[in-house]
Amino acid sequence: MPPARPVLIVEDDPTVRETLVEQLAQEGEFAPEGVASMAEADAALSRPGARFDAILLDIALPDGDGRNYCAKLRQAGWTMPVIMLTGSDGEQDVVRGLDAGANDYIAKPFRLNELLARLRAQLRVYDSSENAVFAIGPYEFRPALKQMIDPVRGRKIRLTEKETAILKYLYRAGGKPVPRHTLLNEVWGYNSAVTTHTLETHVYRLRQKIEPDPAATRLLLTEAGGYRLALEKGG
């Protein structure tokens, strides 16, 4: 099963927030974290090593309007999907939310299955878009472009399709080790002709591209029968 995707829920109603956290975590598909205000959301987003693949954002928050906060996130360069949660689905409210940079808009009370379907749909679109940017060490990883970009040095590293898939899966694991057989199945599928040697060869070539010193790896680490990414800046 793919690693759970971290989702930030910004909702001041404790009943709604706790229900969403519980329901999203139930199947293991998502790793939700709930906060009650924009200030708490800022704290969560700015934590060292923190990452969120999507945000569920209430409009009526104790310290401001969620639409203004969404616009602030976009201005700050956050590109993950944002789904607005609101007690009103009037056309003017929907337009204001979308104009603020929201990807979708769902009115309360909503059906959980509908929210999950919309969340999955937005994540699929984002994952395949050029906007998807993930931080790995000093690099900006852009899977849609099959590139690692070092903004400090102005350097672009081209990746193969398999190298991109390996990095993407390891990133989704959130810094936890992924066994070799899991990577083989996820990247190559159940192909009996592919062995761990194939994976090891790709990892070796990937390290030659992204590690400052491939002999002393700091980003793509061998651990616990598999591999993991050191996601902290600088490795």
Phi and psi in degrees as GROMACS dihedral restraints (atoms count N, CA, C in turn):
[ dihedral_restraints ]
;  ai    aj    ak    al  type     phi  dphi    fc
    3     4     5     6     1   -60.4    20    10
    4     5     6     7     1   154.2    20    10
    6     7     8     9     1   -60.1    20    10
    7     8     9    10     1   148.3    20    10
    9    10    11    12     1   -64.2    20    10
   10    11    12    13     1   141.4    20    10
   12    13    14    15     1   -95.3    20    10
   13    14    15    16     1   125.1    20    10
   15    16    17    18     1   -71.5    20    10
   16    17    18    19     1   131.2    20    10
   18    19    20    21     1  -129.4    20    10
   19    20    21    22     1   131.0    20    10
   21    22    23    24     1   -96.7    20    10
   22    23    24    25     1   125.5    20    10
   24    25    26    27     1  -107.9    20    10
   25    26    27    28     1   115.9    20    10
   27    28    29    30     1  -108.7    20    10
   28    29    30    31     1    99.5    20    10
   30    31    32    33     1  -150.8    20    10
   31    32    33    34     1   122.9    20    10
   33    34    35    36     1   -82.6    20    10
   34    35    36    37     1   -20.1    20    10
   36    37    38    39     1   -75.1    20    10
   37    38    39    40     1   112.1    20    10
   39    40    41    42     1   -61.5    20    10
   40    41    42    43     1   -33.4    20    10
   42    43    44    45     1   -66.6    20    10
   43    44    45    46     1   -47.8    20    10
   45    46    47    48     1   -63.7    20    10
   46    47    48    49     1   -45.4    20    10
   48    49    50    51     1   -60.8    20    10
   49    50    51    52     1   -49.6    20    10
   51    52    53    54     1   -65.7    20    10
   52    53    54    55     1   -36.3    20    10
   54    55    56    57     1   -64.8    20    10
   55    56    57    58     1   -43.9    20    10
   57    58    59    60     1   -63.8    20    10
   58    59    60    61     1   -43.8    20    10
   60    61    62    63     1   -60.1    20    10
   61    62    63    64     1   -46.0    20    10
   63    64    65    66     1   -64.7    20    10
   64    65    66    67     1   -45.5    20    10
   66    67    68    69     1   -69.6    20    10
   67    68    69    70     1   -40.5    20    10
   69    70    71    72     1   -68.3    20    10
   70    71    72    73     1   -30.7    20    10
   72    73    74    75     1   -80.2    20    10
   73    74    75    76     1   -14.8    20    10
   75    76    77    78     1   -58.6    20    10
   76    77    78    79     1   -45.9    20    10
   78    79    80    81     1   -87.6    20    10
   79    80    81    82     1    -8.0    20    10
   81    82    83    84     1    82.2    20    10
   82    83    84    85     1     2.5    20    10
   84    85    86    87     1   -77.0    20    10
   85    86    87    88     1   -31.9    20    10
   87    88    89    90     1  -124.5    20    10
   88    89    90    91     1   153.6    20    10
   90    91    92    93     1  -118.6    20    10
   91    92    93    94     1    87.1    20    10
   93    94    95    96     1   -83.0    20    10
   94    95    96    97     1   149.3    20    10
   96    97    98    99     1  -131.6    20    10
   97    98    99   100     1   129.9    20    10
   99   100   101   102     1  -105.3    20    10
  100   101   102   103     1   136.8    20    10
  102   103   104   105     1  -132.9    20    10
  103   104   105   106     1   161.1    20    10
  105   106   107   108     1  -105.8    20    10
  106   107   108   109     1    -4.4    20    10
  108   109   110   111     1  -155.3    20    10
  109   110   111   112     1   170.8    20    10
  111   112   113   114     1   -67.4    20    10
  112   113   114   115     1   -36.5    20    10
  114   115   116   117     1   -62.9    20    10
  115   116   117   118     1   -41.5    20    10
  117   118   119   120     1   -68.9    20    10
  118   119   120   121     1   -34.2    20    10
  120   121   122   123     1   -64.6    20    10
  121   122   123   124     1   -43.1    20    10
  123   124   125   126     1   -58.4    20    10
  124   125   126   127     1   -42.7    20    10
  126   127   128   129     1   -63.8    20    10
  127   128   129   130     1   -41.1    20    10
  129   130   131   132     1   -66.2    20    10
  130   131   132   133     1   -42.4    20    10
  132   133   134   135     1   -69.5    20    10
  133   134   135   136     1   -28.1    20    10
  135   136   137   138     1   -94.0    20    10
  136   137   138   139     1    -0.8    20    10
  138   139   140   141     1   -61.9    20    10
  139   140   141   142     1   139.4    20    10
  141   142   143   144     1   -56.6    20    10
  142   143   144   145     1   128.4    20    10
  144   145   146   147     1    79.3    20    10
  145   146   147   148     1    -1.9    20    10
  147   148   149   150     1   -72.1    20    10
  148   149   150   151     1   145.3    20    10
  150   151   152   153     1  -150.8    20    10
  151   152   153   154     1   145.5    20    10
  153   154   155   156     1  -136.3    20    10
  154   155   156   157     1   133.3    20    10
  156   157   158   159     1   -85.6    20    10
  157   158   159   160     1   -17.6    20    10
  159   160   161   162     1  -160.9    20    10
  160   161   162   163     1   160.5    20    10
  162   163   164   165     1  -129.7    20    10
  163   164   165   166     1   130.7    20    10
  165   166   167   168     1  -100.7    20    10
  166   167   168   169     1   117.6    20    10
  168   169   170   171     1  -125.1    20    10
  169   170   171   172     1   116.2    20    10
  171   172   173   174     1   -71.3    20    10
  172   173   174   175     1   150.3    20    10
  174   175   176   177     1   -81.7    20    10
  175   176   177   178     1   -47.3    20    10
  177   178   179   180     1   -89.6    20    10
  178   179   180   181     1    96.2    20    10
  180   181   182   183     1  -113.0    20    10
  181   182   183   184     1   155.5    20    10
  183   184   185   186     1   -64.4    20    10
  184   185   186   187     1   -23.8    20    10
  186   187   188   189     1  -114.4    20    10
  187   188   189   190     1    24.0    20    10
  189   190   191   192     1   146.0    20    10
  190   191   192   193     1  -175.8    20    10
  192   193   194   195     1   -90.4    20    10
  193   194   195   196     1   127.0    20    10
  195   196   197   198     1   -59.7    20    10
  196   197   198   199     1   -28.8    20    10
  198   199   200   201     1   -67.1    20    10
  199   200   201   202     1   -39.7    20    10
  201   202   203   204     1   -65.7    20    10
  202   203   204   205     1   -36.4    20    10
  204   205   206   207     1   -67.7    20    10
  205   206   207   208     1   -38.7    20    10
  207   208   209   210     1   -61.3    20    10
  208   209   210   211     1   -43.7    20    10
  210   211   212   213     1   -61.9    20    10
  211   212   213   214     1   -38.6    20    10
  213   214   215   216     1   -63.9    20    10
  214   215   216   217     1   -41.5    20    10
  216   217   218   219     1   -61.3    20    10
  217   218   219   220     1   -44.3    20    10
  219   220   221   222     1   -64.6    20    10
  220   221   222   223     1   -40.4    20    10
  222   223   224   225     1   -64.6    20    10
  223   224   225   226     1   -30.4    20    10
  225   226   227   228     1   -81.9    20    10
  226   227   228   229     1    -4.0    20    10
  228   229   230   231     1    98.6    20    10
  229   230   231   232     1     4.2    20    10
  231   232   233   234     1   -74.4    20    10
  232   233   234   235     1   128.7    20    10
  234   235   236   237     1  -117.0    20    10
  235   236   237   238     1    -2.3    20    10
  237   238   239   240     1   -64.0    20    10
  238   239   240   241     1   156.6    20    10
  240   241   242   243     1   -59.9    20    10
  241   242   243   244     1   139.3    20    10
  243   244   245   246     1  -123.1    20    10
  244   245   246   247     1   123.5    20    10
  246   247   248   249     1  -111.0    20    10
  247   248   249   250     1   120.9    20    10
  249   250   251   252     1   -81.4    20    10
  250   251   252   253     1   138.9    20    10
  252   253   254   255     1  -112.4    20    10
  253   254   255   256     1   130.0    20    10
  255   256   257   258     1  -149.6    20    10
  256   257   258   259     1   156.2    20    10
  258   259   260   261     1   -85.1    20    10
  259   260   261   262     1    -4.0    20    10
  261   262   263   264     1  -129.0    20    10
  262   263   264   265     1   135.8    20    10
  264   265   266   267     1  -117.3    20    10
  265   266   267   268     1    26.0    20    10
  267   268   269   270     1   -61.2    20    10
  268   269   270   271     1   150.1    20    10
  270   271   272   273     1   -57.6    20    10
  271   272   273   274     1   -40.4    20    10
  273   274   275   276     1   -64.7    20    10
  274   275   276   277     1   -39.1    20    10
  276   277   278   279     1   -66.2    20    10
  277   278   279   280     1   -42.0    20    10
  279   280   281   282     1   -61.4    20    10
  280   281   282   283     1   -47.1    20    10
  282   283   284   285     1   -61.2    20    10
  283   284   285   286     1   -43.0    20    10
  285   286   287   288     1   -61.4    20    10
  286   287   288   289     1   -41.3    20    10
  288   289   290   291     1   -64.7    20    10
  289   290   291   292     1   -45.0    20    10
  291   292   293   294     1   -67.9    20    10
  292   293   294   295     1   -37.8    20    10
  294   295   296   297     1   -64.5    20    10
  295   296   297   298     1   -26.9    20    10
  297   298   299   300     1   -77.5    20    10
  298   299   300   301     1    -8.4    20    10
  300   301   302   303     1   112.0    20    10
  301   302   303   304     1     4.0    20    10
  303   304   305   306     1   -68.9    20    10
  304   305   306   307     1   148.6    20    10
  306   307   308   309     1   -88.7    20    10
  307   308   309   310     1   -27.8    20    10
  309   310   311   312     1  -156.5    20    10
  310   311   312   313     1   171.5    20    10
  312   313   314   315     1  -148.7    20    10
  313   314   315   316     1   125.8    20    10
  315   316   317   318     1  -134.7    20    10
  316   317   318   319     1   132.3    20    10
  318   319   320   321     1   -89.6    20    10
  319   320   321   322     1   144.3    20    10
  321   322   323   324     1   -85.7    20    10
  322   323   324   325     1   148.3    20    10
  324   325   326   327     1   -75.8    20    10
  325   326   327   328     1   141.3    20    10
  327   328   329   330     1  -117.5    20    10
  328   329   330   331     1   158.7    20    10
  330   331   332   333     1   -84.7    20    10
  331   332   333   334     1   133.0    20    10
  333   334   335   336     1   -58.3    20    10
  334   335   336   337     1   -41.5    20    10
  336   337   338   339     1   -61.8    20    10
  337   338   339   340     1   -35.4    20    10
  339   340   341   342     1   -68.0    20    10
  340   341   342   343     1   -42.7    20    10
  342   343   344   345     1   -61.6    20    10
  343   344   345   346     1   -44.5    20    10
  345   346   347   348     1   -62.1    20    10
  346   347   348   349     1   -41.8    20    10
  348   349   350   351     1   -62.7    20    10
  349   350   351   352     1   -42.2    20    10
  351   352   353   354     1   -68.9    20    10
  352   353   354   355     1   -39.1    20    10
  354   355   356   357     1   -62.2    20    10
  355   356   357   358     1   -47.4    20    10
  357   358   359   360     1   -60.9    20    10
  358   359   360   361     1   -41.8    20    10
  360   361   362   363     1   -62.6    20    10
  361   362   363   364     1   -43.9    20    10
  363   364   365   366     1   -65.9    20    10
  364   365   366   367     1   -37.2    20    10
  366   367   368   369     1   -67.3    20    10
  367   368   369   370     1   -37.7    20    10
  369   370   371   372     1   -62.3    20    10
  370   371   372   373     1   -45.7    20    10
  372   373   374   375     1   -62.5    20    10
  373   374   375   376     1   -45.5    20    10
  375   376   377   378     1   -63.4    20    10
  376   377   378   379     1   -44.4    20    10
  378   379   380   381     1   -60.2    20    10
  379   380   381   382     1   -30.2    20    10
  381   382   383   384     1   -97.9    20    10
  382   383   384   385     1     3.0    20    10
  384   385   386   387     1   -93.8    20    10
  385   386   387   388     1   161.0    20    10
  387   388   389   390     1   -72.4    20    10
  388   389   390   391     1   -11.0    20    10
  390   391   392   393     1   -77.8    20    10
  391   392   393   394     1   -17.6    20    10
  393   394   395   396     1   -68.1    20    10
  394   395   396   397     1   115.8    20    10
  396   397   398   399     1  -132.3    20    10
  397   398   399   400     1   127.6    20    10
  399   400   401   402     1  -125.0    20    10
  400   401   402   403     1   137.7    20    10
  402   403   404   405     1   -87.1    20    10
  403   404   405   406     1   122.6    20    10
  405   406   407   408     1  -130.4    20    10
  406   407   408   409     1   107.9    20    10
  408   409   410   411     1    55.9    20    10
  409   410   411   412     1  -130.2    20    10
  411   412   413   414     1   -83.2    20    10
  412   413   414   415     1     0.5    20    10
  414   415   416   417     1  -100.9    20    10
  415   416   417   418     1   155.4    20    10
  417   418   419   420     1  -102.1    20    10
  418   419   420   421     1   115.9    20    10
  420   421   422   423     1   -92.8    20    10
  421   422   423   424     1   119.9    20    10
  423   424   425   426     1  -117.4    20    10
  424   425   426   427     1    90.4    20    10
  426   427   428   429     1   -60.1    20    10
  427   428   429   430     1   -37.4    20    10
  429   430   431   432     1   -62.8    20    10
  430   431   432   433     1   -31.9    20    10
  432   433   434   435     1   -93.8    20    10
  433   434   435   436     1    -4.0    20    10
  435   436   437   438     1    53.6    20    10
  436   437   438   439     1    53.0    20    10
  438   439   440   441     1  -139.3    20    10
  439   440   441   442     1   148.1    20    10
  441   442   443   444     1  -114.3    20    10
  442   443   444   445     1   128.2    20    10
  444   445   446   447     1  -117.1    20    10
  445   446   447   448     1   129.2    20    10
  447   448   449   450     1  -101.1    20    10
  448   449   450   451     1    98.7    20    10
  450   451   452   453     1   -66.5    20    10
  451   452   453   454     1   -26.8    20    10
  453   454   455   456     1   -68.7    20    10
  454   455   456   457     1   -44.9    20    10
  456   457   458   459     1   -93.7    20    10
  457   458   459   460     1    -4.8    20    10
  459   460   461   462     1    65.5    20    10
  460   461   462   463     1    34.2    20    10
  462   463   464   465     1  -108.6    20    10
  463   464   465   466     1   136.5    20    10
  465   466   467   468     1  -115.4    20    10
  466   467   468   469     1   131.1    20    10
  468   469   470   471     1  -112.7    20    10
  469   470   471   472     1   121.7    20    10
  471   472   473   474     1   -84.4    20    10
  472   473   474   475     1   137.2    20    10
  474   475   476   477     1  -116.1    20    10
  475   476   477   478     1   151.7    20    10
  477   478   479   480     1   -79.6    20    10
  478   479   480   481     1   170.0    20    10
  480   481   482   483     1   -60.2    20    10
  481   482   483   484     1   -43.0    20    10
  483   484   485   486     1   -69.0    20    10
  484   485   486   487     1   -39.7    20    10
  486   487   488   489     1   -61.6    20    10
  487   488   489   490     1   -41.2    20    10
  489   490   491   492     1   -62.2    20    10
  490   491   492   493     1   -44.1    20    10
  492   493   494   495     1   -64.8    20    10
  493   494   495   496     1   -38.6    20    10
  495   496   497   498     1   -62.7    20    10
  496   497   498   499     1   -50.1    20    10
  498   499   500   501     1   -62.3    20    10
  499   500   501   502     1   -40.2    20    10
  501   502   503   504     1   -63.7    20    10
  502   503   504   505     1   -43.3    20    10
  504   505   506   507     1   -68.8    20    10
  505   506   507   508     1   -41.7    20    10
  507   508   509   510     1   -65.0    20    10
  508   509   510   511     1   -36.6    20    10
  510   511   512   513     1   -63.7    20    10
  511   512   513   514     1   -42.6    20    10
  513   514   515   516     1   -61.3    20    10
  514   515   516   517     1   -25.6    20    10
  516   517   518   519     1   -74.2    20    10
  517   518   519   520     1    -7.1    20    10
  519   520   521   522     1    65.8    20    10
  520   521   522   523     1    32.4    20    10
  522   523   524   525     1    88.7    20    10
  523   524   525   526     1     1.4    20    10
  525   526   527   528     1   -89.5    20    10
  526   527   528   529     1   150.4    20    10
  528   529   530   531     1   -63.8    20    10
  529   530   531   532     1   141.4    20    10
  531   532   533   534     1  -117.4    20    10
  532   533   534   535     1   121.8    20    10
  534   535   536   537     1   -59.4    20    10
  535   536   537   538     1   151.0    20    10
  537   538   539   540     1   -58.1    20    10
  538   539   540   541     1   -42.8    20    10
  540   541   542   543     1   -66.0    20    10
  541   542   543   544     1   -31.4    20    10
  543   544   545   546     1   -66.6    20    10
  544   545   546   547     1   -44.9    20    10
  546   547   548   549     1   -62.6    20    10
  547   548   549   550     1   -40.8    20    10
  549   550   551   552     1   -58.9    20    10
  550   551   552   553     1   -47.0    20    10
  552   553   554   555     1   -66.5    20    10
  553   554   555   556     1   -39.2    20    10
  555   556   557   558     1   -75.1    20    10
  556   557   558   559     1   -35.6    20    10
  558   559   560   561     1   -91.3    20    10
  559   560   561   562     1   -39.8    20    10
  561   562   563   564     1  -106.2    20    10
  562   563   564   565     1   -12.1    20    10
  564   565   566   567     1    77.9    20    10
  565   566   567   568     1  -176.5    20    10
  567   568   569   570     1   -83.0    20    10
  568   569   570   571     1    74.8    20    10
  570   571   572   573     1  -110.6    20    10
  571   572   573   574     1   112.6    20    10
  573   574   575   576     1   -66.7    20    10
  574   575   576   577     1   -18.3    20    10
  576   577   578   579     1   -80.8    20    10
  577   578   579   580     1   -12.2    20    10
  579   580   581   582     1   -96.0    20    10
  580   581   582   583     1   130.5    20    10
  582   583   584   585     1  -118.2    20    10
  583   584   585   586     1   174.2    20    10
  585   586   587   588     1   -62.7    20    10
  586   587   588   589     1   -25.2    20    10
  588   589   590   591     1   -61.9    20    10
  589   590   591   592     1   -37.0    20    10
  591   592   593   594     1   -60.7    20    10
  592   593   594   595     1   -46.9    20    10
  594   595   596   597     1   -62.2    20    10
  595   596   597   598     1   -46.2    20    10
  597   598   599   600     1   -61.3    20    10
  598   599   600   601     1   -36.4    20    10
  600   601   602   603     1   -64.9    20    10
  601   602   603   604     1   -43.0    20    10
  603   604   605   606     1   -66.0    20    10
  604   605   606   607     1   -40.2    20    10
  606   607   608   609     1   -64.1    20    10
  607   608   609   610     1   -40.7    20    10
  609   610   611   612     1   -59.8    20    10
  610   611   612   613     1   -47.2    20    10
  612   613   614   615     1   -66.2    20    10
  613   614   615   616     1   -37.2    20    10
  615   616   617   618     1   -64.2    20    10
  616   617   618   619     1   -41.4    20    10
  618   619   620   621     1   -63.6    20    10
  619   620   621   622     1   -36.1    20    10
  621   622   623   624     1   -61.5    20    10
  622   623   624   625     1   -28.4    20    10
  624   625   626   627     1   -85.1    20    10
  625   626   627   628     1   -40.1    20    10
  627   628   629   630     1  -108.5    20    10
  628   629   630   631     1   -20.0    20    10
  630   631   632   633     1   -83.6    20    10
  631   632   633   634     1   132.2    20    10
  633   634   635   636     1   -57.8    20    10
  634   635   636   637     1   -38.4    20    10
  636   637   638   639     1  -134.9    20    10
  637   638   639   640     1    96.5    20    10
  639   640   641   642     1   -57.6    20    10
  640   641   642   643     1   -21.2    20    10
  642   643   644   645     1   -78.7    20    10
  643   644   645   646     1   -17.5    20    10
  645   646   647   648     1  -131.8    20    10
  646   647   648   649     1    80.2    20    10
  648   649   650   651     1   -65.4    20    10
  649   650   651   652     1   138.4    20    10
  651   652   653   654     1  -125.6    20    10
  652   653   654   655     1   -15.5    20    10
  654   655   656   657     1  -109.7    20    10
  655   656   657   658     1   -53.4    20    10
  657   658   659   660     1  -105.3    20    10
  658   659   660   661     1   100.0    20    10
  660   661   662   663     1  -101.7    20    10
  661   662   663   664     1   144.5    20    10
  663   664   665   666     1   -88.6    20    10
  664   665   666   667     1   127.1    20    10
  666   667   668   669     1  -160.6    20    10
  667   668   669   670     1   137.0    20    10
  669   670   671   672     1    51.8    20    10
  670   671   672   673     1    48.3    20    10
  672   673   674   675     1    74.4    20    10
  673   674   675   676     1    15.4    20    10
  675   676   677   678     1  -162.8    20    10
  676   677   678   679     1  -143.9    20    10
  678   679   680   681     1  -137.7    20    10
  679   680   681   682     1   155.6    20    10
  681   682   683   684     1  -146.9    20    10
  682   683   684   685     1   158.2    20    10
  684   685   686   687     1   -98.8    20    10
  685   686   687   688     1   137.2    20    10
  687   688   689   690     1   -87.1    20    10
  688   689   690   691     1   104.3    20    10
  690   691   692   693     1   -87.8    20    10
  691   692   693   694     1    -9.7    20    10
  693   694   695   696     1   -65.9    20    10
  694   695   696   697     1   145.5    20    10
  696   697   698   699     1   -59.9    20    10
  697   698   699   700     1   128.0    20    10
  699   700   701   702     1    89.7    20    10
  700   701   702   703     1    -3.8    20    10
